[in-house]
Amino acid sequence: MRASQAKTVAAPVIPDKLYFRIGDVAELCGVETYVLRFWETEFPQLKPNKSGTGQRLYRKREVEFALRLKQLLHEQGYTIAGARLALKSEQKAPPQSEMPFARGRAERAKLDRARQEARELLALLSSESKPAAPTAARKKSSSSNINLHRVPGPELFS
């Protein structure tokens, strides 16, 4: 087999457990435990919990991440920096046009209708919450530079 050909290794089956010890994860990934500890320093996504005795406890998603890292670094030949970039590009959000609520005209029309109803409701609520027209007493006091509708700010207490 040539060095330029990519090795294809079957992904190991991850047991159905809540937590995995570092030795278990190292065995699943086919690397030494110190490699996992190094990866923890380089990739913030790989951050296992620690038990009361300080032992690392990996969850299934962290085991899957470690397997993906091994694939990138050992099988595909990425550098640490290259693996970071590859993982970053995998985690990017899909473009706006692929969002489920903006797929078709019918969905777009429903969304526009909901926005319009929300605007109408907001207008209705804001018109009901406006104060009544000023009375003669309010008009008189407002002419003496007192704003009855203004809430005192921090300058009042300084």
DSSP file (Angstrom, degrees, kcal/mol; ACC not computed):
  #  RESIDUE AA STRUCTURE BP1 BP2  ACC     N-H-->O    O-->H-N    N-H-->O    O-->H-N    TCO  KAPPA ALPHA  PHI   PSI    X-CA   Y-CA   Z-CA
    1    1 A M              0   0    0      0, 0.0     2,-0.1     0, 0.0     0, 0.0   0.000 360.0 360.0 360.0 135.2    0.0    0.0    0.0
    2    2 A R    >   -     0   0    0      1,-0.1     3,-0.7     4,-0.1     0, 0.0  -0.389 360.0-123.8 -77.0 154.2    1.3    3.4   -0.9
    3    3 A A  T 3  S+     0   0    0      1,-0.2    -1,-0.1    -2,-0.1     4,-0.1   0.781 109.9  59.3 -67.8 -27.1    1.9    6.1    1.7
    4    4 A S  T 3  S+     0   0    0      2,-0.1     2,-0.3     0, 0.0    -1,-0.2   0.701  85.6  92.9 -77.6 -18.2   -0.4    8.5   -0.3
    5    5 A Q  S <  S-     0   0    0     -3,-0.7     2,-0.3     1,-0.1     0, 0.0  -0.565  82.6-119.6 -76.8 138.1   -3.3    6.2   -0.1
    6    6 A A        -     0   0    0     -2,-0.3     2,-0.3     1,-0.1    70,-0.1  -0.565  21.9-125.6 -78.6 137.4   -5.6    6.9    2.9
    7    7 A K        -     0   0    0     68,-0.6     2,-0.6    -2,-0.3    -1,-0.1  -0.645  18.8-153.7 -79.7 136.0   -6.0    4.1    5.4
    8    8 A T        +     0   0    0     -2,-0.3     2,-0.4     2,-0.0    -1,-0.0  -0.948  16.0 179.1-114.5 115.6   -9.6    3.2    6.1
    9    9 A V        -     0   0    0     -2,-0.6     2,-0.1     3,-0.0    66,-0.0  -0.938  33.7-111.1-116.1 134.8  -10.2    1.7    9.5
   10   10 A A        -     0   0    0     -2,-0.4    -2,-0.0     1,-0.1     0, 0.0  -0.412  38.4-110.6 -64.7 136.0  -13.6    0.6   10.6
   11   11 A A        -     0   0    0     -2,-0.1    -1,-0.1     1,-0.1    18,-0.1  -0.468  35.8-114.5 -68.1 134.7  -14.9    2.9   13.4
   12   12 A P        -     0   0    0      0, 0.0     2,-0.5     0, 0.0    -1,-0.1  -0.342  28.1-107.6 -69.7 152.9  -15.0    1.0   16.7
   13   13 A V        -     0   0    0     -2,-0.0     0, 0.0     1,-0.0     0, 0.0  -0.696  29.8-138.9 -81.5 124.8  -18.4    0.4   18.4
   14   14 A I        -     0   0    0     -2,-0.5    46,-0.0     1,-0.1    -1,-0.0  -0.749  21.7-122.1 -86.7 122.6  -18.8    2.7   21.4
   15   15 A P        -     0   0    0      0, 0.0     2,-1.7     0, 0.0    -1,-0.1  -0.212  26.7-105.4 -61.3 155.4  -20.4    0.8   24.3
   16   16 A D  S    S+     0   0    0      2,-0.0     2,-0.3    44,-0.0    -2,-0.0  -0.598  71.5 132.5 -85.8  81.0  -23.7    2.2   25.7
   17   17 A K        -     0   0    0     -2,-1.7    43,-0.2     1,-0.1     3,-0.1  -0.895  59.3-133.6-128.0 158.4  -22.3    3.6   28.9
   18   18 A L  S    S+     0   0    0     -2,-0.3    42,-0.4     1,-0.2     2,-0.3   0.911  90.1  18.3 -77.1 -44.8  -22.8    7.0   30.6
   19   19 A Y        -     0   0    0     40,-0.1     2,-0.4    41,-0.1    -1,-0.2  -0.941  63.5-158.3-130.7 151.3  -19.1    7.6   31.4
   20   20 A F  E     -A   58   0A   0     38,-2.4    38,-3.3    -2,-0.3     2,-0.1  -0.982  18.7-129.0-126.9 139.1  -15.8    6.2   30.1
   21   21 A R  E  >  -A   57   0A   0     -2,-0.4     4,-2.2    36,-0.2     3,-0.3  -0.438  32.4-105.9 -80.4 162.9  -12.5    6.2   31.9
   22   22 A I  H  > S+     0   0    0     34,-0.6     4,-2.6     1,-0.2     5,-0.2   0.837 120.7  54.6 -61.0 -34.5   -9.4    7.5   30.1
   23   23 A G  H  > S+     0   0    0      2,-0.2     4,-2.1     1,-0.2    -1,-0.2   0.892 108.0  49.4 -65.7 -39.1   -8.0    4.0   29.6
   24   24 A D  H  > S+     0   0    0     -3,-0.3     4,-2.4     2,-0.2    -2,-0.2   0.915 112.9  46.5 -64.3 -43.5  -11.3    2.9   28.0
   25   25 A V  H  X S+     0   0    0     -4,-2.2     4,-2.6     2,-0.2     5,-0.2   0.906 110.9  52.4 -67.0 -41.3  -11.2    5.8   25.6
   26   26 A A  H  X>S+     0   0    0     -4,-2.6     5,-1.9     1,-0.2     4,-1.7   0.902 111.0  47.8 -60.9 -40.6   -7.5    5.3   24.8
   27   27 A E  H  <5S+     0   0    0     -4,-2.1    -2,-0.2     2,-0.2    -1,-0.2   0.916 111.9  49.0 -66.7 -43.4   -8.3    1.7   24.0
   28   28 A L  H  <5S+     0   0    0     -4,-2.4    -2,-0.2     1,-0.2    -1,-0.2   0.895 117.8  41.0 -61.3 -40.6  -11.3    2.6   21.8
   29   29 A C  H  <5S-     0   0    0     -4,-2.6    -1,-0.2    -5,-0.2    -2,-0.2   0.705 106.2-126.3 -82.7 -20.4   -9.2    5.2   19.9
   30   30 A G  T  <5S+     0   0    0     -4,-1.7     2,-0.3     1,-0.3    -3,-0.2   0.845  71.4 110.4  76.7  33.1   -6.1    3.1   19.7
   31   31 A V  S   <S-     0   0    0     -5,-1.9    -1,-0.3    -6,-0.2    -2,-0.1  -0.847  72.5 -94.8-130.6 168.4   -3.8    5.8   21.3
   32   32 A E    >>  -     0   0    0     -2,-0.3     4,-1.2     1,-0.1     3,-0.6  -0.422  35.1-113.3 -79.5 160.7   -2.0    6.1   24.5
   33   33 A T  H 3> S+     0   0    0      1,-0.2     4,-2.2     2,-0.2     5,-0.2   0.843 115.4  60.1 -65.3 -33.6   -3.6    8.0   27.5
   34   34 A Y  H 3> S+     0   0    0      1,-0.2     4,-2.1     2,-0.2    -1,-0.2   0.816 100.0  57.4 -65.7 -27.2   -1.0   10.8   27.3
   35   35 A V  H <> S+     0   0    0     -3,-0.6     4,-2.6     2,-0.2    -1,-0.2   0.919 106.4  48.4 -66.7 -43.3   -2.2   11.5   23.7
   36   36 A L  H  X S+     0   0    0     -4,-1.2     4,-2.0     1,-0.2    -2,-0.2   0.912 110.4  51.1 -62.3 -42.0   -5.7   12.1   25.0
   37   37 A R  H  X S+     0   0    0     -4,-2.2     4,-1.1     1,-0.2    -1,-0.2   0.890 110.8  49.1 -63.8 -37.6   -4.4   14.4   27.7
   38   38 A F  H >X S+     0   0    0     -4,-2.1     4,-1.3     1,-0.2     3,-0.7   0.924 108.4  53.0 -65.3 -44.0   -2.5   16.3   25.1
   39   39 A W  H 3X S+     0   0    0     -4,-2.6     4,-2.4     1,-0.3     7,-0.2   0.860 102.5  59.8 -60.0 -34.7   -5.6   16.6   22.9
   40   40 A E  H 3< S+     0   0    0     -4,-2.0    -1,-0.3     1,-0.2    -2,-0.2   0.858 105.5  48.5 -60.6 -34.9   -7.5   18.0   25.9
   41   41 A T  H << S+     0   0    0     -4,-1.1    -1,-0.2    -3,-0.7    -2,-0.2   0.785 117.6  40.9 -75.6 -26.0   -5.0   20.9   26.1
   42   42 A E  H  < S+     0   0    0     -4,-1.3    -2,-0.2     1,-0.2    -1,-0.2   0.724 115.9  45.9 -94.5 -24.5   -5.2   21.6   22.3
   43   43 A F    ><  -     0   0    0     -4,-2.4     3,-1.6     3,-0.2    -1,-0.2  -0.942  59.5-163.3-127.1 109.7   -9.0   21.2   21.8
   44   44 A P  T 3  S+     0   0    0      0, 0.0    -1,-0.1     0, 0.0    -4,-0.1   0.714  88.4  69.9 -65.1 -19.0  -11.4   22.8   24.2
   45   45 A Q  T 3  S+     0   0    0      1,-0.2     2,-1.1    20,-0.0    20,-0.1   0.753  88.7  68.7 -69.0 -21.8  -14.2   20.6   22.9
   46   46 A L    <   +     0   0    0     -3,-1.6    -1,-0.2    -7,-0.2    -3,-0.2  -0.743  63.5 137.9-100.0  86.6  -12.5   17.6   24.5
   47   47 A K        -     0   0    0     -2,-1.1    15,-0.0    -6,-0.0     2,-0.0  -0.800  34.1-162.6-134.3  90.6  -13.0   18.4   28.2
   48   48 A P        -     0   0    0      0, 0.0    10,-0.2     0, 0.0     2,-0.1  -0.341  23.0-111.1 -72.8 154.3  -14.0   15.4   30.3
   49   49 A N  E     -B   57   0A   0      8,-1.6     8,-3.3     7,-0.1     2,-0.4  -0.370  30.2-131.5 -71.8 161.9  -15.5   15.7   33.8
   50   50 A K  E     -B   56   0A   0      6,-0.2     6,-0.2    -2,-0.1     5,-0.0  -0.961  12.6-131.7-120.3 140.6  -13.4   14.7   36.7
   51   51 A S    >   -     0   0    0      4,-2.6     3,-1.8    -2,-0.4     6,-0.0  -0.150  39.6 -90.6 -75.8 177.6  -14.5   12.4   39.5
   52   52 A G  T 3  S+     0   0    0      1,-0.3    -1,-0.1     2,-0.1    -2,-0.0   0.778 130.8  51.6 -61.0 -26.5  -14.1   13.2   43.2
   53   53 A T  T 3  S-     0   0    0      2,-0.1    -1,-0.3     0, 0.0    -2,-0.0   0.407 123.1-105.6 -91.5   2.2  -10.7   11.3   43.0
   54   54 A G  S <  S+     0   0    0     -3,-1.8     2,-0.3     1,-0.3    -2,-0.1   0.515  70.2 146.7  90.0   5.4   -9.6   13.4   40.0
   55   55 A Q        -     0   0    0      1,-0.1    -4,-2.6    -5,-0.0    -1,-0.3  -0.575  53.1-112.9 -78.6 137.5  -10.1   10.6   37.4
   56   56 A R  E     - B   0  50A   0     -2,-0.3   -34,-0.6    -6,-0.2     2,-0.5  -0.492  28.8-165.3 -71.0 133.6  -11.2   11.8   33.9
   57   57 A L  E     -AB  21  49A   0     -8,-3.3    -8,-1.6    -2,-0.2     2,-0.3  -0.947   6.1-160.6-124.4 109.0  -14.7   10.7   33.0
   58   58 A Y  E     -A   20   0A   0    -38,-3.3   -38,-2.4    -2,-0.5     2,-0.2  -0.655   7.4-141.9 -90.5 141.9  -15.5   11.0   29.3
   59   59 A R     >  -     0   0    0     -2,-0.3     4,-1.9   -40,-0.2     3,-0.3  -0.485  33.4 -99.1 -91.0 171.1  -19.1   11.2   27.9
   60   60 A K  H  > S+     0   0    0    -42,-0.4     4,-2.6     1,-0.2     5,-0.2   0.888 122.9  53.4 -60.7 -41.1  -20.1    9.5   24.7
   61   61 A R  H  > S+     0   0    0      1,-0.2     4,-2.0     2,-0.2    -1,-0.2   0.850 108.8  50.2 -65.0 -32.3  -19.9   12.7   22.7
   62   62 A E  H  > S+     0   0    0     -3,-0.3     4,-2.3     2,-0.2    -1,-0.2   0.841 109.3  51.2 -73.4 -33.0  -16.4   13.3   23.9
   63   63 A V  H  X S+     0   0    0     -4,-1.9     4,-2.3     2,-0.2    -2,-0.2   0.920 110.4  49.2 -66.0 -43.5  -15.4    9.7   22.9
   64   64 A E  H  X S+     0   0    0     -4,-2.6     4,-2.2     1,-0.2    -2,-0.2   0.894 111.0  50.4 -61.3 -39.7  -16.9   10.4   19.5
   65   65 A F  H  X S+     0   0    0     -4,-2.0     4,-2.5     2,-0.2    -1,-0.2   0.906 109.0  50.9 -65.0 -41.5  -14.9   13.6   19.3
   66   66 A A  H  X S+     0   0    0     -4,-2.3     4,-2.4     1,-0.2    -2,-0.2   0.892 110.0  50.2 -63.6 -39.0  -11.7   11.8   20.2
   67   67 A L  H  X S+     0   0    0     -4,-2.3     4,-2.2     2,-0.2    -1,-0.2   0.898 110.5  49.4 -64.9 -40.0  -12.4    9.3   17.5
   68   68 A R  H  X S+     0   0    0     -4,-2.2     4,-2.4     2,-0.2    -2,-0.2   0.903 110.5  51.3 -64.8 -40.5  -12.9   12.0   15.0
   69   69 A L  H  X S+     0   0    0     -4,-2.5     4,-3.2     2,-0.2     5,-0.3   0.922 108.8  50.4 -61.5 -44.9   -9.7   13.7   16.1
   70   70 A K  H  X>S+     0   0    0     -4,-2.4     4,-2.7     1,-0.2     5,-1.2   0.913 109.7  51.5 -60.5 -41.8   -7.8   10.4   15.7
   71   71 A Q  I  X>S+     0   0    0     -4,-2.2     5,-2.1     3,-0.2     4,-0.6   0.930 114.6  42.4 -60.8 -45.8   -9.2   10.1   12.2
   72   72 A L  I  <5S+     0   0    0     -4,-2.4     6,-2.7     3,-0.2    -2,-0.2   0.936 123.9  35.1 -66.1 -47.0   -8.1   13.6   11.2
   73   73 A L  I  <5S+     0   0    0     -4,-3.2    -3,-0.2     4,-0.2    -2,-0.2   0.920 130.5  24.8 -78.7 -45.5   -4.7   13.5   12.8
   74   74 A H  I  <5S+     0   0    0     -4,-2.7    -3,-0.2    -5,-0.3    -2,-0.1   0.862 130.7  31.6 -92.9 -38.7   -3.6    9.9   12.3
   75   75 A E  I  <<S+     0   0    0     -5,-1.2   -68,-0.6    -4,-0.6    -3,-0.2   0.870 128.4  33.5 -91.0 -39.4   -5.5    8.6    9.3
   76   76 A Q  S   <S-     0   0    0     -5,-2.1    -3,-0.2    -6,-0.2    -4,-0.1   0.556 102.0-125.1 -96.1  -8.6   -5.9   11.8    7.2
   77   77 A G        +     0   0    0     -6,-0.3    -4,-0.2     1,-0.2    -3,-0.1   0.709  49.0 160.2  78.6  21.4   -2.6   13.3    8.2
   78   78 A Y        -     0   0    0     -6,-2.7    -1,-0.2    -7,-0.2     2,-0.1  -0.394  36.5-127.0 -71.2 152.3   -3.8   16.7    9.4
   79   79 A T     >  -     0   0    0      1,-0.1     4,-2.6    -2,-0.1     5,-0.2  -0.401  34.0 -98.9 -83.0 173.8   -1.7   18.8   11.7
   80   80 A I  H  > S+     0   0    0      2,-0.2     4,-2.2     1,-0.2     5,-0.1   0.945 127.5  45.7 -60.3 -47.2   -3.2   20.1   15.0
   81   81 A A  H  > S+     0   0    0      1,-0.2     4,-2.0     2,-0.2    -1,-0.2   0.892 113.1  50.2 -63.9 -39.3   -3.9   23.5   13.4
   82   82 A G  H  > S+     0   0    0      1,-0.2     4,-2.5     2,-0.2    -1,-0.2   0.880 109.2  51.1 -66.4 -38.0   -5.3   21.8   10.3
   83   83 A A  H  X S+     0   0    0     -4,-2.6     4,-2.7     2,-0.2     5,-0.2   0.888 107.5  53.8 -66.4 -38.2   -7.6   19.6   12.5
   84   84 A R  H  X S+     0   0    0     -4,-2.2     4,-2.3     1,-0.2    -2,-0.2   0.940 111.2  45.4 -58.8 -46.5   -8.8   22.7   14.3
   85   85 A L  H  X S+     0   0    0     -4,-2.0     4,-2.4     2,-0.2    -2,-0.2   0.901 112.4  50.8 -64.5 -41.2   -9.7   24.3   11.0
   86   86 A A  H  X S+     0   0    0     -4,-2.5     4,-1.6     1,-0.2    -1,-0.2   0.916 112.6  46.1 -63.6 -42.5  -11.4   21.2    9.7
   87   87 A L  H  X S+     0   0    0     -4,-2.7     4,-1.4     2,-0.2    -1,-0.2   0.876 111.2  53.0 -67.3 -36.9  -13.5   20.8   12.9
   88   88 A K  H  < S+     0   0    0     -4,-2.3     4,-0.4    -5,-0.2     3,-0.3   0.915 109.3  48.2 -64.1 -42.6  -14.4   24.5   12.8
   89   89 A S  H >< S+     0   0    0     -4,-2.4     3,-0.6     1,-0.2    -1,-0.2   0.820 108.9  54.6 -69.8 -29.1  -15.6   24.2    9.2
   90   90 A E  H 3< S+     0   0    0     -4,-1.6    -1,-0.2     1,-0.2    -2,-0.2   0.815 108.0  50.1 -69.8 -29.5  -17.7   21.1   10.1
   91   91 A Q  T 3< S+     0   0    0     -4,-1.4    -1,-0.2    -3,-0.3    -2,-0.2   0.450  81.5 120.5 -91.6  -1.2  -19.5   22.9   12.9
   92   92 A K    <   -     0   0    0     -3,-0.6    -3,-0.0    -4,-0.4    -4,-0.0  -0.316  69.9-107.1 -65.3 148.2  -20.5   26.0   10.9
   93   93 A A        -     0   0    0      1,-0.1    -1,-0.1     0, 0.0     3,-0.1  -0.384  38.9 -99.3 -71.8 151.1  -24.2   26.7   10.7
   94   94 A P        -     0   0    0      0, 0.0    -1,-0.1     0, 0.0     5,-0.1  -0.335  49.9 -88.0 -67.0 154.3  -26.0   26.1    7.4
   95   95 A P    >   -     0   0    0      0, 0.0     3,-1.7     0, 0.0     4,-0.2  -0.176  40.4-105.6 -60.0 158.9  -26.6   29.1    5.2
   96   96 A Q  G >  S+     0   0    0      1,-0.3     3,-1.8     2,-0.2     6,-0.2   0.826 116.7  63.2 -57.1 -35.9  -29.9   31.0    5.7
   97   97 A S  G 3  S+     0   0    0      1,-0.3    -1,-0.3     3,-0.0     5,-0.0   0.728  99.6  55.5 -66.2 -19.0  -31.5   29.6    2.6
   98   98 A E  G <  S+     0   0    0     -3,-1.7    -1,-0.3     3,-0.0    -2,-0.2   0.439  77.0 120.0 -92.4   0.7  -31.4   26.1    4.1
   99   99 A M  S X  S-     0   0    0     -3,-1.8     3,-1.4    -4,-0.2    -3,-0.0  -0.416  70.5-126.4 -65.4 140.8  -33.2   27.1    7.3
  100  100 A P  G >  S+     0   0    0      0, 0.0     3,-0.8     0, 0.0    -1,-0.1   0.781 104.1  55.8 -63.8 -28.2  -36.4   25.0    7.6
  101  101 A F  G 3  S+     0   0    0      1,-0.2    10,-0.2     2,-0.1     3,-0.1   0.572 107.5  49.0 -83.0  -6.4  -38.8   28.0    8.0
  102  102 A A  G <  S+     0   0    0     -3,-1.4    -1,-0.2    -6,-0.2    -3,-0.1  -0.028  78.1 106.3-119.5  31.8  -37.7   29.7    4.8
  103  103 A R  S <  S+     0   0    0     -3,-0.8     2,-0.2    -5,-0.1    -2,-0.1   0.943  79.3  17.3 -78.8 -48.8  -37.9   26.8    2.3
  104  104 A G  S  > S-     0   0    0     -3,-0.1     4,-2.1     1,-0.1     5,-0.1  -0.684  75.8-105.3-125.3 174.7  -41.0   27.6    0.3
  105  105 A R  H  > S+     0   0    0     -2,-0.2     4,-2.7     1,-0.2     5,-0.2   0.878 117.0  55.2 -65.4 -37.9  -43.4   30.3   -0.6
  106  106 A A  H  > S+     0   0    0      1,-0.2     4,-2.2     2,-0.2    -1,-0.2   0.929 110.2  45.3 -63.1 -44.5  -46.1   28.9    1.7
  107  107 A E  H  > S+     0   0    0      1,-0.2     4,-2.2     2,-0.2    -1,-0.2   0.895 113.0  51.2 -65.2 -39.2  -43.9   29.0    4.7
  108  108 A R  H  X S+     0   0    0     -4,-2.1     4,-2.6     2,-0.2    -2,-0.2   0.902 109.3  50.5 -64.1 -41.3  -42.7   32.4    3.8
  109  109 A A  H  X S+     0   0    0     -4,-2.7     4,-2.5     2,-0.2    -2,-0.2   0.901 109.9  50.2 -64.1 -40.9  -46.3   33.7    3.5
  110  110 A K  H  X S+     0   0    0     -4,-2.2     4,-2.4     2,-0.2    -1,-0.2   0.909 111.3  49.0 -62.7 -41.6  -47.1   32.2    6.9
  111  111 A L  H  X S+     0   0    0     -4,-2.2     4,-2.3     2,-0.2    -2,-0.2   0.918 111.5  48.4 -64.9 -43.6  -44.1   33.9    8.5
  112  112 A D  H  X S+     0   0    0     -4,-2.6     4,-2.3     1,-0.2    -2,-0.2   0.894 111.6  50.7 -62.9 -39.8  -45.0   37.2    6.9
  113  113 A R  H  X S+     0   0    0     -4,-2.5     4,-2.5     2,-0.2    -2,-0.2   0.912 109.7  50.0 -64.0 -42.3  -48.6   36.9    8.2
  114  114 A A  H  X S+     0   0    0     -4,-2.4     4,-2.2     1,-0.2    -2,-0.2   0.901 110.4  50.2 -64.2 -40.1  -47.4   36.1   11.7
  115  115 A R  H  X S+     0   0    0     -4,-2.3     4,-2.3     2,-0.2    -1,-0.2   0.922 110.7  49.3 -62.1 -43.8  -45.1   39.2   11.6
  116  116 A Q  H  X S+     0   0    0     -4,-2.3     4,-2.4     1,-0.2    -2,-0.2   0.903 110.9  49.5 -63.6 -41.7  -48.0   41.4   10.5
  117  117 A E  H  X S+     0   0    0     -4,-2.5     4,-2.4     1,-0.2    -1,-0.2   0.883 109.9  51.6 -64.6 -37.4  -50.3   40.0   13.2
  118  118 A A  H  X S+     0   0    0     -4,-2.2     4,-2.4     2,-0.2    -2,-0.2   0.906 109.9  49.3 -65.0 -40.8  -47.6   40.7   15.8
  119  119 A R  H  X S+     0   0    0     -4,-2.3     4,-2.5     2,-0.2    -2,-0.2   0.917 111.7  48.7 -63.3 -43.2  -47.2   44.3   14.6
  120  120 A E  H  X S+     0   0    0     -4,-2.4     4,-2.5     2,-0.2    -2,-0.2   0.908 111.7  49.2 -63.8 -41.7  -51.0   44.8   14.8
  121  121 A L  H  X S+     0   0    0     -4,-2.4     4,-2.6     2,-0.2    -1,-0.2   0.910 111.0  49.8 -64.1 -42.1  -51.1   43.3   18.2
  122  122 A L  H  X S+     0   0    0     -4,-2.4     4,-2.5     2,-0.2    -2,-0.2   0.912 111.2  49.1 -62.3 -43.2  -48.2   45.6   19.3
  123  123 A A  H  X S+     0   0    0     -4,-2.5     4,-1.9     2,-0.2    -2,-0.2   0.906 111.9  49.3 -63.3 -41.2  -50.0   48.6   17.9
  124  124 A L  H  X S+     0   0    0     -4,-2.5     4,-1.6     1,-0.2    -2,-0.2   0.927 113.4  45.8 -63.9 -45.7  -53.2   47.7   19.7
  125  125 A L  H  X S+     0   0    0     -4,-2.6     4,-1.3     1,-0.2    -2,-0.2   0.887 112.7  49.7 -66.6 -39.2  -51.5   47.2   23.0
  126  126 A S  H  < S+     0   0    0     -4,-2.5     4,-0.4     1,-0.2    -1,-0.2   0.832 109.1  52.1 -72.1 -29.7  -49.4   50.4   22.7
  127  127 A S  H >< S+     0   0    0     -4,-1.9     3,-0.5    -5,-0.2    -1,-0.2   0.841 110.1  49.3 -73.8 -31.0  -52.5   52.5   21.9
  128  128 A E  H 3< S+     0   0    0     -4,-1.6    -2,-0.2     1,-0.2    -1,-0.2   0.775 108.6  53.1 -75.6 -26.2  -54.4   51.1   24.9
  129  129 A S  T 3< S+     0   0    0     -4,-1.3    -1,-0.2    -5,-0.1    -2,-0.2   0.471  81.7 110.3 -91.8  -0.3  -51.5   51.8   27.3
  130  130 A K  S <  S-     0   0    0     -3,-0.5    -3,-0.0    -4,-0.4    -4,-0.0  -0.491  75.6-108.3 -72.2 143.5  -51.2   55.5   26.4
  131  131 A P        -     0   0    0      0, 0.0    -1,-0.1     0, 0.0    -2,-0.0  -0.284  38.6 -94.7 -69.8 158.7  -52.2   57.9   29.1
  132  132 A A        -     0   0    0      1,-0.2     3,-0.1    -2,-0.0     0, 0.0  -0.171  57.0 -73.6 -66.1 165.1  -55.4   59.9   28.7
  133  133 A A        -     0   0    0      1,-0.1    -1,-0.2     0, 0.0     2,-0.0  -0.298  63.4 -92.9 -60.2 144.2  -55.3   63.5   27.4
  134  134 A P        -     0   0    0      0, 0.0    -1,-0.1     0, 0.0     2,-0.1  -0.311  39.7-136.5 -63.9 140.0  -53.8   66.0   29.8
  135  135 A T     >  -     0   0    0     -3,-0.1     4,-2.5     1,-0.1     5,-0.2  -0.284  32.1 -93.8 -85.1 177.9  -56.4   67.8   32.0
  136  136 A A  H  > S+     0   0    0      1,-0.2     4,-2.3     2,-0.2     5,-0.1   0.879 127.1  52.2 -62.5 -38.0  -56.3   71.5   32.8
  137  137 A A  H  > S+     0   0    0      2,-0.2     4,-2.3     1,-0.2    -1,-0.2   0.906 110.7  47.5 -65.9 -40.5  -54.3   70.8   36.0
  138  138 A R  H  > S+     0   0    0      1,-0.2     4,-2.3     2,-0.2    -2,-0.2   0.896 111.0  51.4 -67.2 -39.1  -51.7   68.8   34.1
  139  139 A K  H  X S+     0   0    0     -4,-2.5     4,-1.1     1,-0.2    -2,-0.2   0.918 110.4  49.6 -63.1 -40.9  -51.4   71.5   31.4
  140  140 A K  H  < S+     0   0    0     -4,-2.3     3,-0.4     1,-0.2     4,-0.4   0.924 113.7  44.0 -65.2 -44.7  -50.9   74.1   34.1
  141  141 A S  H ><>S+     0   0    0     -4,-2.3     3,-1.0     1,-0.2     5,-0.9   0.819 107.8  59.2 -72.7 -28.5  -48.1   72.1   35.9
  142  142 A S  H ><5S+     0   0    0     -4,-2.3     3,-1.0     1,-0.3    -1,-0.2   0.773  97.1  61.8 -70.9 -22.7  -46.5   71.1   32.6
  143  143 A S  T 3<5S+     0   0    0     -4,-1.1    -1,-0.3    -3,-0.4    -2,-0.2   0.691  92.5  65.7 -74.6 -15.4  -46.0   74.8   31.8
  144  144 A S  T < 5S-     0   0    0     -3,-1.0    -1,-0.3    -4,-0.4    -2,-0.1  -0.011 123.3-100.5 -95.3  30.9  -43.8   75.2   34.9
  145  145 A N  T < 5S+     0   0    0     -3,-1.0     2,-0.5     1,-0.2    -3,-0.2   0.740  81.9 132.1  62.0  28.4  -41.2   72.8   33.4
  146  146 A I      < -     0   0    0     -5,-0.9     2,-0.8    -4,-0.0    -1,-0.2  -0.954  45.3-153.5-110.1 124.5  -42.2   69.8   35.3
  147  147 A N    >   -     0   0    0     -2,-0.5     3,-0.9     1,-0.2    -5,-0.1  -0.860   7.9-170.9-100.2 108.9  -42.6   66.6   33.2
  148  148 A L  T 3  S+     0   0    0     -2,-0.8    -1,-0.2     1,-0.2   -10,-0.0   0.731  84.9  52.1 -71.2 -22.2  -45.1   64.3   34.9
  149  149 A H  T 3  S+     0   0    0      2,-0.1     2,-0.4     0, 0.0    -1,-0.2   0.466  87.1  99.7 -94.6  -2.2  -44.4   61.4   32.6
  150  150 A R    <   -     0   0    0     -3,-0.9    -3,-0.0     3,-0.0     3,-0.0  -0.709  67.5-138.1 -90.5 133.6  -40.6   61.5   33.0
  151  151 A V        -     0   0    0     -2,-0.4    -2,-0.1     1,-0.1    -3,-0.0  -0.749  31.5-107.3 -87.0 132.3  -39.1   58.9   35.4
  152  152 A P        -     0   0    0      0, 0.0    -1,-0.1     0, 0.0     0, 0.0  -0.342  39.3-151.8 -61.4 138.1  -36.4   60.4   37.6
  153  153 A G    >   -     0   0    0      1,-0.0     3,-1.5    -3,-0.0     4,-0.4  -0.255  36.0 -80.0-100.1-171.6  -32.9   59.3   36.5
  154  154 A P  G >  S+     0   0    0      0, 0.0     3,-1.0     0, 0.0     4,-0.5   0.723 119.9  72.5 -66.2 -21.4  -29.7   58.8   38.4
  155  155 A E  G >  S+     0   0    0      1,-0.3     3,-0.5     2,-0.2     0, 0.0   0.757  87.4  64.9 -67.1 -21.3  -28.9   62.6   38.2
  156  156 A L  G <  S+     0   0    0     -3,-1.5    -1,-0.3     1,-0.2     0, 0.0   0.837 106.2  42.0 -66.5 -32.1  -31.7   63.1   40.8
  157  157 A F  G <         0   0    0     -3,-1.0    -1,-0.2    -4,-0.4    -2,-0.2   0.438 360.0 360.0 -97.5  -0.8  -29.7   61.2   43.4
  158  158 A S    <         0   0    0     -3,-0.5    -1,-0.2    -4,-0.5    -2,-0.1   0.486 360.0 360.0 -88.2 360.0  -26.2   62.6   42.7
